[in-house]
Structures are given as structure tokens and as C-alpha cells.
Amino acid sequence: MLLLRCPKCHNKMKYQSSGSIAGKRKRCVYCGHSFLVSKWFLGPA
């Protein structure tokens, strides 16, 4: 379980990873913005 931060609204979200996060994208559950997981990774949740 990883902790991510949305670059647009700056809310924190949990992300379940099953392997490498290189090239993976996630859509923010608060504002709908899509971003790269590896760039906005904060650490383990």
C-alpha cells in the first residue's frame, strides 16, 4: 500500500501496487485529475 498526493488538489490517496509502479497512472478520487504514480509517490501508507 502506497501513499500518493494529487498534483492538482494536493489530497492524499492510498494506492495498492502489485509490482512495479513505473509508467502507471492514477486518477484522483477527489478532482478527477490523472497523474503518474511514480512522480507523486510519498511513501508507504
ABEGO torsion letter per residue (X at the ends): XBBBBBAAAGBBBBBBBBEBABGBBBBBAAAGBBBBAAAABAEBX
